[in-house]
């Protein structure tokens, strides 16, 4: 499941809730708000498109990221995302107090085992060196290894839903399963089954490709579609390049 599809799934508060209840092992967890996806982009720093942001009943802000390939430093990426979320959601006033900055839960769903210990879930703790004393700064940082061999039934079901192409009808994750079917129909069903923004972008790209008479890939709308998605800030250049099996530099040349 790439991040573009995951963002669409996360429009459903109920689907996010099922994911978070499992990863955070909290059956009572409630998602209060699924925050509308947008590009956080300012001239003073590198912009970022967060895959899924929501607020839960503990008033914590949760960011869930999908990382298919190990093509960057995930720990530093999480630090950067947390910094942006902290600044964006902190009080904007002269009476600013540090205790008022938001508490965050940063989760990365990985199709690789970054720590190479075979565990399904890694949570990073801040501790005083040489002791067991914790020093929390209001951020929980969690990495999920979707390729882990797990026996716990619910976690195993979640991993299967997240990593298989097939639609999964799963009673433990009814909302997530339903949303995945909808998203698969939208993104994988071909031109006849597309709808909304995806179909609009695909048809625009196809028309542009035919009009310019460029190579077959563009004539079919494939390359033009990813270029359009990138320009609309719905996908990152690295993900578009991976989907097209070309380098990021080659993709950015196509964009130009």
Buried (B, 14 or more C-beta within 10 A) or exposed (E): BBBBBBBBBBBBBBBBBBBBBBBBEEEEBEBEEBBEBEEBEEEEEEEBBBBBBBBBEEEBBBBBBBBBEEEEEBEEBBEBBBEBBBBBBBEEEEEEEEEEBBBBBBBBBBBBBBEEEEBBBBBEEEEEEEEEEEEEEBBBBBBBBBEBEBEEEBBBBBBBBBEEEEBBEBEBBEBBBBBBEBBBBBBEEEEEEBEEBBBEBBBBBBEBBBEEEBEEBBBBBBBBBBBBBBEEEBBBBBBBBBBBEBEBEEBBEBEE
